[in-house]
Amino acid sequence: KTVASFAQRFVGNPYVWGGTNLNTGADCSGFVKSVYKSFGYNLPRSSSSQRSAGRKVSYSNKQPGDLICYEMINGVGHVGIYIGNNQVVHAGSTSTGVHVSAANYRAVNCVRRIVR
């Protein structure tokens, strides 16, 4: 199983600020951290610190499983997992929960490759 396909199993689950549980609720960075923990990777907890995890790759070279880190809005960053086909799965908000969006639905800060 791949990170991208595993992460998509949780679409429809709730967004919970500060949460890290893939089934009962997670925020964006908690979702990413918990998905990767299932594959044996220990990522930082916050979206801002996840911007320096793994290694940087260009947006044009992104691959399924890469982290898409977004620009801060009102001091709040955001992160999701690229799943291919210009789409990202992420814990968006309490109204959306875990869902799929266009990878560039908001300004991208960087792309990080975690898997060695």
N, CA, C and O atoms as CSV, one atom per row, in Angstrom:
chain,resi,resn,atom,element,x,y,z
A,1,LYS,N,N,0.844,-1.202,0.000
A,1,LYS,CA,C,0.000,0.000,0.000
A,1,LYS,C,C,0.880,1.254,0.000
A,1,LYS,O,O,1.979,1.254,0.555
A,2,THR,N,N,0.394,2.291,-0.613
A,2,THR,CA,C,1.155,3.531,-0.670
A,2,THR,C,C,0.593,4.554,0.301
A,2,THR,O,O,-0.553,4.451,0.741
A,3,VAL,N,N,1.416,5.544,0.629
A,3,VAL,CA,C,0.978,6.625,1.509
A,3,VAL,C,C,-0.271,7.298,0.930
A,3,VAL,O,O,-1.232,7.559,1.654
A,4,ALA,N,N,-0.254,7.578,-0.378
A,4,ALA,CA,C,-1.376,8.298,-0.999
A,4,ALA,C,C,-2.671,7.498,-0.921
A,4,ALA,O,O,-3.722,8.051,-0.596
A,5,SER,N,N,-2.605,6.195,-1.218
A,5,SER,CA,C,-3.843,5.400,-1.179
A,5,SER,C,C,-4.314,5.184,0.259
A,5,SER,O,O,-5.516,5.193,0.525
A,6,PHE,N,N,-3.369,4.989,1.189
A,6,PHE,CA,C,-3.732,4.825,2.604
A,6,PHE,C,C,-4.429,6.085,3.130
A,6,PHE,O,O,-5.455,5.993,3.804
A,7,ALA,N,N,-3.874,7.256,2.822
A,7,ALA,CA,C,-4.427,8.512,3.328
A,7,ALA,C,C,-5.864,8.715,2.852
A,7,ALA,O,O,-6.689,9.266,3.581
A,8,GLN,N,N,-6.162,8.273,1.636
A,8,GLN,CA,C,-7.504,8.471,1.084
A,8,GLN,C,C,-8.562,7.624,1.785
A,8,GLN,O,O,-9.754,7.900,1.650
A,9,ARG,N,N,-8.152,6.605,2.525
A,9,ARG,CA,C,-9.125,5.782,3.261
A,9,ARG,C,C,-9.855,6.578,4.334
A,9,ARG,O,O,-10.910,6.159,4.811
A,10,PHE,N,N,-9.296,7.729,4.715
A,10,PHE,CA,C,-9.866,8.503,5.826
A,10,PHE,C,C,-10.715,9.679,5.350
A,10,PHE,O,O,-11.173,10.478,6.167
A,11,VAL,N,N,-10.929,9.795,4.046
A,11,VAL,CA,C,-11.792,10.860,3.513
A,11,VAL,C,C,-13.179,10.723,4.145
A,11,VAL,O,O,-13.738,9.629,4.210
A,12,GLY,N,N,-13.716,11.836,4.603
A,12,GLY,CA,C,-15.021,11.840,5.258
A,12,GLY,C,C,-14.932,11.855,6.774
A,12,GLY,O,O,-15.924,12.117,7.454
A,13,ASN,N,N,-13.748,11.574,7.307
A,13,ASN,CA,C,-13.579,11.603,8.763
A,13,ASN,C,C,-13.472,13.048,9.243
A,13,ASN,O,O,-13.159,13.945,8.459
A,14,PRO,N,N,-13.732,13.274,10.539
A,14,PRO,CA,C,-13.824,14.660,11.017
A,14,PRO,C,C,-12.483,15.366,11.178
A,14,PRO,O,O,-11.443,14.748,11.406
A,15,TYR,N,N,-12.553,16.694,11.048
A,15,TYR,CA,C,-11.449,17.587,11.397
A,15,TYR,C,C,-11.602,17.942,12.866
A,15,TYR,O,O,-12.671,18.372,13.298
A,16,VAL,N,N,-10.524,17.759,13.642
A,16,VAL,CA,C,-10.524,18.156,15.049
A,16,VAL,C,C,-9.233,18.926,15.296
A,16,VAL,O,O,-8.141,18.378,15.147
A,17,TRP,N,N,-9.359,20.205,15.677
A,17,TRP,CA,C,-8.175,21.019,15.933
A,17,TRP,C,C,-7.337,20.363,17.022
A,17,TRP,O,O,-7.843,20.034,18.095
A,18,GLY,N,N,-6.044,20.175,16.735
A,18,GLY,CA,C,-5.152,19.547,17.697
A,18,GLY,C,C,-5.209,18.028,17.684
A,18,GLY,O,O,-4.455,17.372,18.403
A,19,GLY,N,N,-6.099,17.463,16.872
A,19,GLY,CA,C,-6.275,16.014,16.853
A,19,GLY,C,C,-5.245,15.304,15.991
A,19,GLY,O,O,-4.703,15.874,15.043
A,20,THR,N,N,-4.983,14.039,16.341
A,20,THR,CA,C,-4.041,13.218,15.572
A,20,THR,C,C,-4.626,11.842,15.275
A,20,THR,O,O,-3.911,10.966,14.788
A,21,ASN,N,N,-5.914,11.633,15.558
A,21,ASN,CA,C,-6.505,10.318,15.352
A,21,ASN,C,C,-7.171,10.266,13.976
A,21,ASN,O,O,-8.083,11.040,13.686
A,22,LEU,N,N,-6.701,9.345,13.139
A,22,LEU,CA,C,-7.193,9.270,11.765
A,22,LEU,C,C,-8.676,8.909,11.698
A,22,LEU,O,O,-9.349,9.254,10.727
A,23,ASN,N,N,-9.188,8.224,12.708
A,23,ASN,CA,C,-10.582,7.782,12.690
A,23,ASN,C,C,-11.528,8.747,13.390
A,23,ASN,O,O,-12.633,8.991,12.905
A,24,THR,N,N,-11.105,9.304,14.536
A,24,THR,CA,C,-12.016,10.162,15.302
A,24,THR,C,C,-11.767,11.642,15.077
A,24,THR,O,O,-12.575,12.473,15.493
A,25,GLY,N,N,-10.659,11.990,14.425
A,25,GLY,CA,C,-10.449,13.390,14.079
A,25,GLY,C,C,-9.018,13.852,14.196
A,25,GLY,O,O,-8.311,13.505,15.142
A,26,ALA,N,N,-8.594,14.645,13.216
A,26,ALA,CA,C,-7.248,15.200,13.196
A,26,ALA,C,C,-7.283,16.555,12.513
A,26,ALA,O,O,-8.165,16.838,11.703
A,27,ASP,N,N,-6.294,17.398,12.859
A,27,ASP,CA,C,-6.111,18.630,12.087
A,27,ASP,C,C,-5.134,18.321,10.954
A,27,ASP,O,O,-4.695,17.180,10.808
A,28,CYS,N,N,-4.792,19.329,10.154
A,28,CYS,CA,C,-4.029,19.050,8.936
A,28,CYS,C,C,-2.693,18.386,9.227
A,28,CYS,O,O,-2.362,17.371,8.614
A,29,SER,N,N,-1.920,18.943,10.152
A,29,SER,CA,C,-0.599,18.381,10.427
A,29,SER,C,C,-0.705,17.085,11.217
A,29,SER,O,O,0.136,16.198,11.069
A,30,GLY,N,N,-1.728,16.967,12.054
A,30,GLY,CA,C,-1.946,15.723,12.786
A,30,GLY,C,C,-2.320,14.588,11.848
A,30,GLY,O,O,-1.914,13.445,12.054
A,31,PHE,N,N,-3.096,14.904,10.816
A,31,PHE,CA,C,-3.463,13.928,9.793
A,31,PHE,C,C,-2.211,13.438,9.067
A,31,PHE,O,O,-1.990,12.234,8.937
A,32,VAL,N,N,-1.391,14.387,8.595
A,32,VAL,CA,C,-0.157,14.034,7.878
A,32,VAL,C,C,0.772,13.221,8.774
A,32,VAL,O,O,1.299,12.191,8.351
A,33,LYS,N,N,0.974,13.680,10.013
A,33,LYS,CA,C,1.868,12.982,10.948
A,33,LYS,C,C,1.393,11.552,11.191
A,33,LYS,O,O,2.198,10.621,11.195
A,34,SER,N,N,0.087,11.375,11.394
A,34,SER,CA,C,-0.446,10.049,11.714
A,34,SER,C,C,-0.424,9.110,10.509
A,34,SER,O,O,-0.176,7.914,10.665
A,35,VAL,N,N,-0.680,9.637,9.312
A,35,VAL,CA,C,-0.583,8.808,8.108
A,35,VAL,C,C,0.850,8.297,7.968
A,35,VAL,O,O,1.069,7.106,7.750
A,36,TYR,N,N,1.814,9.193,8.094
A,36,TYR,CA,C,3.213,8.788,7.934
A,36,TYR,C,C,3.702,7.891,9.066
A,36,TYR,O,O,4.566,7.039,8.857
A,37,LYS,N,N,3.149,8.081,10.269
A,37,LYS,CA,C,3.523,7.214,11.393
A,37,LYS,C,C,3.154,5.757,11.077
A,37,LYS,O,O,3.849,4.833,11.500
A,38,SER,N,N,2.066,5.560,10.338
A,38,SER,CA,C,1.637,4.213,9.955
A,38,SER,C,C,2.657,3.535,9.042
A,38,SER,O,O,2.639,2.314,8.886
A,39,PHE,N,N,3.550,4.331,8.436
A,39,PHE,CA,C,4.582,3.803,7.552
A,39,PHE,C,C,5.967,3.844,8.205
A,39,PHE,O,O,6.977,3.591,7.548
A,40,GLY,N,N,6.003,4.165,9.502
A,40,GLY,CA,C,7.258,4.150,10.241
A,40,GLY,C,C,8.051,5.442,10.204
A,40,GLY,O,O,9.224,5.454,10.578
A,41,TYR,N,N,7.433,6.536,9.758
A,41,TYR,CA,C,8.121,7.827,9.723
A,41,TYR,C,C,7.638,8.689,10.884
A,41,TYR,O,O,6.446,8.716,11.192
A,42,ASN,N,N,8.569,9.392,11.527
A,42,ASN,CA,C,8.206,10.270,12.637
A,42,ASN,C,C,8.361,11.718,12.191
A,42,ASN,O,O,9.463,12.266,12.216
A,43,LEU,N,N,7.262,12.334,11.784
A,43,LEU,CA,C,7.296,13.722,11.309
A,43,LEU,C,C,7.051,14.685,12.459
A,43,LEU,O,O,6.475,14.308,13.480
A,44,PRO,N,N,7.491,15.934,12.295
A,44,PRO,CA,C,7.167,16.960,13.293
A,44,PRO,C,C,5.651,17.148,13.391
A,44,PRO,O,O,4.914,16.733,12.496
A,45,ARG,N,N,5.188,17.769,14.468
A,45,ARG,CA,C,3.756,17.879,14.720
A,45,ARG,C,C,3.086,19.027,13.982
A,45,ARG,O,O,1.936,18.888,13.567
A,46,SER,N,N,3.766,20.158,13.803
A,46,SER,CA,C,3.081,21.335,13.253
A,46,SER,C,C,3.293,21.461,11.750
A,46,SER,O,O,4.282,20.966,11.209
A,47,SER,N,N,2.354,22.128,11.078
A,47,SER,CA,C,2.485,22.322,9.629
A,47,SER,C,C,3.721,23.156,9.300
A,47,SER,O,O,4.368,22.926,8.278
A,48,SER,N,N,4.052,24.122,10.156
A,48,SER,CA,C,5.237,24.947,9.870
A,48,SER,C,C,6.521,24.126,9.990
A,48,SER,O,O,7.447,24.322,9.203
A,49,SER,N,N,6.592,23.217,10.952
A,49,SER,CA,C,7.799,22.396,11.075
A,49,SER,C,C,7.835,21.281,10.032
A,49,SER,O,O,8.913,20.805,9.677
A,50,GLN,N,N,6.668,20.859,9.535
A,50,GLN,CA,C,6.650,19.850,8.474
A,50,GLN,C,C,7.201,20.412,7.161
A,50,GLN,O,O,7.559,19.651,6.262
A,51,ARG,N,N,7.269,21.744,7.050
A,51,ARG,CA,C,7.846,22.375,5.860
A,51,ARG,C,C,9.326,22.048,5.691
A,51,ARG,O,O,9.872,22.206,4.599
A,52,SER,N,N,9.977,21.595,6.755
A,52,SER,CA,C,11.405,21.270,6.648
A,52,SER,C,C,11.648,19.763,6.770
A,52,SER,O,O,12.798,19.329,6.835
A,53,ALA,N,N,10.584,18.969,6.801
A,53,ALA,CA,C,10.741,17.507,6.876
A,53,ALA,C,C,11.144,16.961,5.507
A,53,ALA,O,O,10.808,17.542,4.475
A,54,GLY,N,N,11.853,15.864,5.508
A,54,GLY,CA,C,12.229,15.226,4.252
A,54,GLY,C,C,13.112,16.131,3.416
A,54,GLY,O,O,13.949,16.859,3.949
A,55,ARG,N,N,12.924,16.085,2.103
A,55,ARG,CA,C,13.718,16.949,1.229
A,55,ARG,C,C,12.799,17.690,0.276
A,55,ARG,O,O,11.725,17.212,-0.089
A,56,LYS,N,N,13.255,18.873,-0.114
A,56,LYS,CA,C,12.452,19.729,-0.991
A,56,LYS,C,C,12.498,19.210,-2.420
A,56,LYS,O,O,13.556,18.827,-2.919
A,57,VAL,N,N,11.354,19.202,-3.064
A,57,VAL,CA,C,11.283,18.919,-4.497
A,57,VAL,C,C,10.460,20.033,-5.135
A,57,VAL,O,O,9.673,20.699,-4.462
A,58,SER,N,N,10.649,20.229,-6.438
A,58,SER,CA,C,9.896,21.287,-7.113
A,58,SER,C,C,8.442,20.858,-7.280
A,58,SER,O,O,8.133,19.667,-7.325
A,59,TYR,N,N,7.557,21.847,-7.372
A,59,TYR,CA,C,6.136,21.564,-7.548
A,59,TYR,C,C,5.913,20.747,-8.814
A,59,TYR,O,O,5.049,19.870,-8.843
A,60,SER,N,N,6.682,21.026,-9.851
A,60,SER,CA,C,6.500,20.303,-11.125
A,60,SER,C,C,6.954,18.842,-11.029
A,60,SER,O,O,6.576,18.019,-11.863
A,61,ASN,N,N,7.765,18.522,-10.012
A,61,ASN,CA,C,8.248,17.144,-9.833
A,61,ASN,C,C,7.532,16.401,-8.706
A,61,ASN,O,O,7.980,15.334,-8.286
A,62,LYS,N,N,6.417,16.961,-8.211
A,62,LYS,CA,C,5.707,16.318,-7.093
A,62,LYS,C,C,5.213,14.935,-7.503
A,62,LYS,O,O,4.864,14.690,-8.658
A,63,GLN,N,N,5.195,14.038,-6.510
A,63,GLN,CA,C,4.734,12.674,-6.723
A,63,GLN,C,C,3.752,12.309,-5.616
A,63,GLN,O,O,3.799,12.894,-4.534
A,64,PRO,N,N,2.853,11.337,-5.873
A,64,PRO,CA,C,1.929,10.908,-4.820
A,64,PRO,C,C,2.695,10.552,-3.541
A,64,PRO,O,O,3.710,9.857,-3.572
A,65,GLY,N,N,2.172,11.050,-2.421
A,65,GLY,CA,C,2.810,10.846,-1.123
A,65,GLY,C,C,3.588,12.054,-0.649
A,65,GLY,O,O,3.864,12.175,0.545
A,66,ASP,N,N,3.954,12.960,-1.561
A,66,ASP,CA,C,4.676,14.162,-1.150
A,66,ASP,C,C,3.762,15.068,-0.322
A,66,ASP,O,O,2.542,15.060,-0.489
A,67,LEU,N,N,4.371,15.845,0.568
A,67,LEU,CA,C,3.620,16.849,1.324
A,67,LEU,C,C,3.510,18.108,0.486
A,67,LEU,O,O,4.498,18.561,-0.091
A,68,ILE,N,N,2.322,18.672,0.414
A,68,ILE,CA,C,2.126,19.986,-0.176
A,68,ILE,C,C,1.923,20.946,0.994
A,68,ILE,O,O,0.937,20.854,1.724
A,69,CYS,N,N,2.877,21.871,1.160
A,69,CYS,CA,C,2.807,22.836,2.254
A,69,CYS,C,C,2.345,24.169,1.677
A,69,CYS,O,O,2.877,24.645,0.674
A,70,TYR,N,N,1.357,24.756,2.322
A,70,TYR,CA,C,0.726,25.969,1.797
A,70,TYR,C,C,1.197,27.214,2.537
A,70,TYR,O,O,1.661,27.154,3.676
A,71,GLU,N,N,1.061,28.349,1.843
A,71,GLU,CA,C,1.412,29.636,2.446
A,71,GLU,C,C,0.515,29.896,3.657
A,71,GLU,O,O,-0.617,29.420,3.733
A,72,MET,N,N,1.058,30.664,4.595
A,72,MET,CA,C,0.298,31.003,5.789
A,72,MET,C,C,-0.806,32.003,5.436
A,72,MET,O,O,-0.606,32.918,4.637
A,73,ILE,N,N,-1.967,31.805,6.046
A,73,ILE,CA,C,-3.075,32.753,5.943
A,73,ILE,C,C,-3.464,33.123,7.370
A,73,ILE,O,O,-3.819,32.260,8.173
A,74,ASN,N,N,-3.393,34.415,7.675
A,74,ASN,CA,C,-3.665,34.894,9.048
A,74,ASN,C,C,-2.827,34.144,10.070
A,74,ASN,O,O,-3.308,33.795,11.148
A,75,GLY,N,N,-1.561,33.899,9.721
A,75,GLY,CA,C,-0.628,33.266,10.654
A,75,GLY,C,C,-0.774,31.765,10.768
A,75,GLY,O,O,-0.103,31.142,11.591
A,76,VAL,N,N,-1.640,31.168,9.957
A,76,VAL,CA,C,-1.882,29.729,10.053
A,76,VAL,C,C,-1.439,29.050,8.765
A,76,VAL,O,O,-1.887,29.412,7.678
A,77,GLY,N,N,-0.557,28.063,8.894
A,77,GLY,CA,C,-0.121,27.284,7.744
A,77,GLY,C,C,-1.058,26.120,7.505
A,77,GLY,O,O,-1.998,25.895,8.266
A,78,HIS,N,N,-0.792,25.379,6.434
A,78,HIS,CA,C,-1.618,24.221,6.114
A,78,HIS,C,C,-0.770,23.228,5.337
A,78,HIS,O,O,0.181,23.605,4.654
A,79,VAL,N,N,-1.128,21.947,5.451
A,79,VAL,CA,C,-0.376,20.899,4.774
A,79,VAL,C,C,-1.327,19.785,4.369
A,79,VAL,O,O,-2.321,19.523,5.045
A,80,GLY,N,N,-1.009,19.131,3.256
A,80,GLY,CA,C,-1.788,17.995,2.782
A,80,GLY,C,C,-0.869,16.988,2.109
A,80,GLY,O,O,0.331,17.228,1.977
A,81,ILE,N,N,-1.424,15.874,1.687
A,81,ILE,CA,C,-0.664,14.806,1.031
A,81,ILE,C,C,-1.100,14.724,-0.431
A,81,ILE,O,O,-2.278,14.541,-0.736
A,82,TYR,N,N,-0.128,14.862,-1.318
A,82,TYR,CA,C,-0.419,14.797,-2.746
A,82,TYR,C,C,-0.791,13.363,-3.119
A,82,TYR,O,O,-0.116,12.416,-2.714
A,83,ILE,N,N,-1.874,13.208,-3.899
A,83,ILE,CA,C,-2.339,11.855,-4.257
A,83,ILE,C,C,-2.307,11.610,-5.760
A,83,ILE,O,O,-2.790,10.582,-6.234
A,84,GLY,N,N,-1.733,12.562,-6.517
A,84,GLY,CA,C,-1.688,12.406,-7.966
A,84,GLY,C,C,-2.836,13.133,-8.639
A,84,GLY,O,O,-3.780,13.566,-7.977
A,85,ASN,N,N,-2.755,13.266,-9.946
A,85,ASN,CA,C,-3.824,13.886,-10.730
A,85,ASN,C,C,-4.149,15.299,-10.250
A,85,ASN,O,O,-5.304,15.724,-10.260
A,86,ASN,N,N,-3.104,16.018,-9.827
A,86,ASN,CA,C,-3.243,17.389,-9.294
A,86,ASN,C,C,-4.228,17.480,-8.132
A,86,ASN,O,O,-4.960,18.462,-8.012
A,87,GLN,N,N,-4.247,16.459,-7.277
A,87,GLN,CA,C,-5.147,16.466,-6.118
A,87,GLN,C,C,-4.377,16.207,-4.826
A,87,GLN,O,O,-3.345,15.537,-4.815
A,88,VAL,N,N,-4.910,16.758,-3.745
A,88,VAL,CA,C,-4.331,16.597,-2.417
A,88,VAL,C,C,-5.438,16.132,-1.473
A,88,VAL,O,O,-6.581,16.578,-1.577
A,89,VAL,N,N,-5.089,15.226,-0.544
A,89,VAL,CA,C,-6.021,14.838,0.512
A,89,VAL,C,C,-5.538,15.523,1.792
A,89,VAL,O,O,-4.352,15.490,2.120
A,90,HIS,N,N,-6.481,16.145,2.508
A,90,HIS,CA,C,-6.089,16.911,3.693
A,90,HIS,C,C,-7.266,17.072,4.641
A,90,HIS,O,O,-8.431,16.968,4.256
A,91,ALA,N,N,-6.913,17.330,5.906
A,91,ALA,CA,C,-7.912,17.677,6.916
A,91,ALA,C,C,-8.100,19.181,6.823
A,91,ALA,O,O,-7.300,19.953,7.353
A,92,GLY,N,N,-9.161,19.587,6.147
A,92,GLY,CA,C,-9.317,20.993,5.804
A,92,GLY,C,C,-9.840,21.878,6.917
A,92,GLY,O,O,-9.183,22.839,7.315
A,93,SER,N,N,-11.017,21.557,7.419
A,93,SER,CA,C,-11.672,22.393,8.431
A,93,SER,C,C,-12.790,21.583,9.070
A,93,SER,O,O,-13.088,20.468,8.642
A,94,THR,N,N,-13.404,22.157,10.098
A,94,THR,CA,C,-14.506,21.447,10.744
A,94,THR,C,C,-15.663,21.237,9.775
A,94,THR,O,O,-16.415,20.273,9.912
A,95,SER,N,N,-15.816,22.131,8.793
A,95,SER,CA,C,-16.933,21.977,7.855
A,95,SER,C,C,-16.654,20.944,6.767
A,95,SER,O,O,-17.584,20.319,6.259
A,96,THR,N,N,-15.373,20.756,6.400
A,96,THR,CA,C,-15.047,19.817,5.322
A,96,THR,C,C,-14.551,18.469,5.820
A,96,THR,O,O,-14.724,17.456,5.143
A,97,GLY,N,N,-13.932,18.446,7.004
A,97,GLY,CA,C,-13.292,17.220,7.468
A,97,GLY,C,C,-12.149,16.846,6.540
A,97,GLY,O,O,-11.574,17.703,5.868
A,98,VAL,N,N,-11.825,15.565,6.508
A,98,VAL,CA,C,-10.786,15.076,5.608
A,98,VAL,C,C,-11.406,14.953,4.223
A,98,VAL,O,O,-12.408,14.261,4.045
A,99,HIS,N,N,-10.806,15.626,3.242
A,99,HIS,CA,C,-11.375,15.615,1.893
A,99,HIS,C,C,-10.279,15.824,0.849
A,99,HIS,O,O,-9.117,16.055,1.182
A,100,VAL,N,N,-10.672,15.737,-0.400
A,100,VAL,CA,C,-9.756,15.898,-1.527
A,100,VAL,C,C,-10.022,17.241,-2.193
A,100,VAL,O,O,-11.173,17.620,-2.405
A,101,SER,N,N,-8.951,17.958,-2.520
A,101,SER,CA,C,-9.036,19.248,-3.209
A,101,SER,C,C,-8.017,19.265,-4.341
A,101,SER,O,O,-7.156,18.389,-4.430
A,102,ALA,N,N,-8.125,20.272,-5.205
A,102,ALA,CA,C,-7.064,20.522,-6.181
A,102,ALA,C,C,-5.789,20.858,-5.398
A,102,ALA,O,O,-5.840,21.569,-4.395
A,103,ALA,N,N,-4.661,20.346,-5.859
A,103,ALA,CA,C,-3.400,20.535,-5.127
A,103,ALA,C,C,-3.033,22.012,-5.002
A,103,ALA,O,O,-2.368,22.402,-4.042
A,104,ASN,N,N,-3.455,22.830,-5.949
A,104,ASN,CA,C,-3.124,24.257,-5.921
A,104,ASN,C,C,-4.352,25.101,-5.572
A,104,ASN,O,O,-4.514,26.210,-6.080
A,105,TYR,N,N,-5.209,24.572,-4.707
A,105,TYR,CA,C,-6.426,25.320,-4.340
A,105,TYR,C,C,-6.097,26.590,-3.567
A,105,TYR,O,O,-6.919,27.502,-3.488
A,106,ARG,N,N,-4.894,26.651,-2.995
A,106,ARG,CA,C,-4.392,27.895,-2.419
A,106,ARG,C,C,-2.894,27.945,-2.662
A,106,ARG,O,O,-2.302,26.966,-3.117
A,107,ALA,N,N,-2.281,29.080,-2.363
A,107,ALA,CA,C,-0.873,29.292,-2.720
A,107,ALA,C,C,0.030,28.254,-2.038
A,107,ALA,O,O,-0.032,28.060,-0.824
A,108,VAL,N,N,0.859,27.602,-2.835
A,108,VAL,CA,C,1.763,26.572,-2.332
A,108,VAL,C,C,3.073,27.212,-1.876
A,108,VAL,O,O,3.653,28.039,-2.581
A,109,ASN,N,N,3.528,26.819,-0.689
A,109,ASN,CA,C,4.806,27.282,-0.156
A,109,ASN,C,C,5.940,26.382,-0.628
A,109,ASN,O,O,6.961,26.867,-1.114
A,110,CYS,N,N,5.762,25.069,-0.485
A,110,CYS,CA,C,6.800,24.133,-0.897
A,110,CYS,C,C,6.235,22.725,-0.971
A,110,CYS,O,O,5.139,22.442,-0.486
A,111,VAL,N,N,7.018,21.851,-1.594
A,111,VAL,CA,C,6.688,20.424,-1.671
A,111,VAL,C,C,7.831,19.672,-0.996
A,111,VAL,O,O,9.003,19.941,-1.262
A,112,ARG,N,N,7.477,18.715,-0.110
A,112,ARG,CA,C,8.493,17.964,0.622
A,112,ARG,C,C,8.310,16.478,0.371
A,112,ARG,O,O,7.202,15.952,0.469
A,113,ARG,N,N,9.399,15.812,0.048
A,113,ARG,CA,C,9.364,14.365,-0.167
A,113,ARG,C,C,9.879,13.672,1.088
A,113,ARG,O,O,11.015,13.886,1.512
A,114,ILE,N,N,9.026,12.841,1.672
A,114,ILE,CA,C,9.365,12.157,2.921
A,114,ILE,C,C,9.940,10.777,2.648
A,114,ILE,O,O,10.954,10.393,3.232
A,115,VAL,N,N,9.294,10.033,1.763
A,115,VAL,CA,C,9.692,8.646,1.512
A,115,VAL,C,C,11.060,8.644,0.854
A,115,VAL,O,O,11.301,9.349,-0.126
A,116,ARG,N,N,11.947,7.838,1.411
A,116,ARG,CA,C,13.336,7.791,0.937
A,116,ARG,C,C,13.409,7.215,-0.458
A,116,ARG,O,O,14.497,7.098,-1.021
